[in-house]
Amino acid sequence: MARLLPTVLVLALLAATASAFALTEGLKLEKSPITRTQVGKLFSPVCVCAKDHVRIRFFLRKADRVTVTIRPAGSHDTVDTVVSDKRFKRGWVDLQWDGIEPSGIVAPDGVYDPAVHLAAEHRTIVLPNPITVDTVPPKVVGASVHPLVLSPDGDGRGDVLTVHYRLSEAAHGILYVDGTPAVYTKFARTDDRIRFYGRLHGKVLPTGAHALTFRAEDQAGNLSKPGRLGTLTIRYVTLARKLVSVGPGERFYIRVSADTKLVHWRFAGRTGQAKPGTLVLRAPAQQRTYRLYVTAGGHATSARVKVERIG
């Protein structure tokens, strides 16, 4: 009998071990009551934009009373409650966290864990989807623009303005023209450039002066302070003077600006072409007011030429 006791004890231990192993394996095979979690990774509660909240979405396998809380990463403390002891049917649970604590204070920047408590299951599940709160806007370290004169006529000359910029963190660059967003970069980078082709919402900007401003938006939605880049001038062909006074038969000079190789002029029944720069013409002998027309790349401008005896 004494010899049988060790054998019985060993068999009992083996049976207990097998039962524990079976129980453990059974728990491993048991499906989680929550599946298909979809949680936003990064947001700014103060951005006043579409990124001022995060979505917390998961599929509930069985109907239950659900409480969802927000905890600092790795902590059991609760900083906010998204929903409290609310009954949901089997299916999708779709919630939002705006990052505003019950006291009305914005949650401090940092990483948070969403936790789901299921009353019927007597179980709390911390979702494996950390949420980062970021309220600090990026800083523009440097920004430069060139050129500040465009003639967006598609001839490949003076058609493109380029903004080079550097930021304190990876962010999207935004170029504003007259206060309206004109270009938003596709990628968030610390160092990048923007190309602007003189078009706003598909339409070519009208000739004249346009204010340029630059901002950066980080991936949480925070915007940097606006910075003035300069004034863009849209011009195709311009004359330095709109009125010229000259004596009969005398030569006169007028400055022509254009990005084309040649400009065409028409004055007092005569025509010609010249390179952009100083145009030299001779006034007719008859005293009267004439009109000088200059064209370049399909665009035109003019000036009045008053022929009269001077002095």
HUTA-V334821 format. One record per backbone hydrogen bond with DSSP energy under -1.0 kcal/mol. NH is the residue of the N-H (numbers start at 0). CO is the residue of the C=O. E is the energy in kcal/mol with one decimal. If there is no record, write none. Layout:
BEGIN
{{NH & CO & E} {NH & CO & E}}
END
This chain:
BEGIN
{{4 & 0 & -1.1} {7 & 3 & -2.6} {8 & 4 & -2.6} {9 & 5 & -2.5} {10 & 6 & -2.3} {11 & 7 & -2.3} {12 & 8 & -2.5} {13 & 9 & -2.4} {14 & 10 & -2.2} {15 & 11 & -2.6} {16 & 12 & -2.7} {17 & 13 & -2.6} {18 & 14 & -2.3} {19 & 15 & -2.7} {20 & 16 & -2.7} {21 & 17 & -2.4} {22 & 18 & -2.5} {23 & 19 & -2.8} {24 & 20 & -2.8} {25 & 21 & -2.2} {26 & 22 & -2.3} {27 & 23 & -2.1} {28 & 24 & -1.9} {29 & 25 & -1.1} {34 & 58 & -2.1} {37 & 56 & -3.6} {39 & 54 & -2.0} {42 & 131 & -1.9} {43 & 50 & -1.9} {46 & 43 & -1.5} {51 & 48 & -1.3} {53 & 96 & -2.2} {55 & 94 & -2.7} {56 & 37 & -2.3} {57 & 92 & -1.8} {58 & 34 & -3.2} {59 & 90 & -3.4} {60 & 32 & -2.6} {63 & 87 & -2.0} {65 & 85 & -3.6} {66 & 116 & -2.0} {67 & 82 & -2.3} {68 & 114 & -2.5} {69 & 79 & -2.9} {70 & 112 & -2.7} {72 & 110 & -2.5} {74 & 71 & -2.5} {78 & 69 & -2.9} {79 & 69 & -1.1} {81 & 67 & -2.4} {82 & 67 & -1.3} {85 & 65 & -2.6} {87 & 63 & -2.9} {90 & 59 & -2.0} {92 & 57 & -3.0} {94 & 55 & -2.7} {96 & 53 & -2.3} {100 & 104 & -2.9} {103 & 100 & -2.7} {106 & 98 & -3.1} {109 & 132 & -1.5} {111 & 130 & -3.1} {112 & 70 & -3.3} {114 & 68 & -2.9} {115 & 124 & -3.2} {116 & 66 & -3.3} {117 & 122 & -3.2} {118 & 64 & -2.5} {121 & 117 & -1.0} {122 & 117 & -1.8} {124 & 115 & -3.5} {126 & 113 & -2.4} {128 & 126 & -1.4} {130 & 111 & -3.2} {131 & 40 & -3.0} {132 & 109 & -3.0} {133 & 42 & -2.3} {140 & 165 & -2.0} {141 & 165 & -1.6} {143 & 163 & -2.6} {145 & 161 & -1.9} {149 & 232 & -2.6} {150 & 157 & -3.0} {152 & 150 & -2.9} {160 & 195 & -3.0} {161 & 145 & -2.7} {162 & 193 & -2.7} {163 & 143 & -2.2} {164 & 191 & -2.4} {165 & 141 & -2.6} {166 & 189 & -3.2} {167 & 138 & -2.1} {170 & 188 & -1.5} {171 & 216 & -3.2} {173 & 214 & -2.8} {174 & 182 & -2.4} {175 & 212 & -3.4} {176 & 179 & -2.8} {177 & 210 & -3.1} {179 & 176 & -1.7} {181 & 174 & -3.6} {182 & 174 & -1.5} {184 & 172 & -2.5} {188 & 170 & -2.3} {191 & 164 & -1.9} {193 & 162 & -2.5} {195 & 160 & -3.0} {199 & 202 & -3.1} {202 & 199 & -1.5} {204 & 197 & -2.7} {207 & 233 & -2.2} {209 & 231 & -2.5} {211 & 229 & -2.7} {212 & 175 & -2.2} {213 & 226 & -2.7} {214 & 173 & -2.1} {216 & 171 & -2.5} {217 & 221 & -2.2} {220 & 217 & -1.5} {223 & 215 & -2.7} {226 & 213 & -2.2} {228 & 211 & -2.5} {229 & 211 & -1.1} {231 & 209 & -3.4} {232 & 147 & -2.9} {233 & 207 & -2.9} {234 & 149 & -2.8} {237 & 256 & -2.3} {239 & 254 & -2.5} {243 & 303 & -2.4} {245 & 305 & -2.3} {248 & 283 & -1.6} {249 & 246 & -2.0} {251 & 280 & -3.0} {253 & 278 & -2.0} {255 & 276 & -3.9} {256 & 237 & -2.7} {262 & 273 & -3.2} {263 & 294 & -2.5} {264 & 271 & -2.8} {265 & 292 & -2.4} {266 & 269 & -2.8} {269 & 266 & -2.1} {271 & 264 & -1.8} {273 & 262 & -2.1} {276 & 255 & -1.2} {278 & 253 & -3.0} {280 & 251 & -2.2} {282 & 249 & -3.2} {289 & 304 & -3.3} {291 & 302 & -3.0} {292 & 265 & -2.6} {293 & 300 & -2.7} {294 & 263 & -2.9} {295 & 298 & -3.0} {298 & 295 & -1.8} {300 & 293 & -2.4} {302 & 291 & -1.9} {303 & 241 & -2.8} {304 & 289 & -2.9} {305 & 243 & -3.5} {306 & 287 & -2.8} {307 & 245 & -2.3}}
END
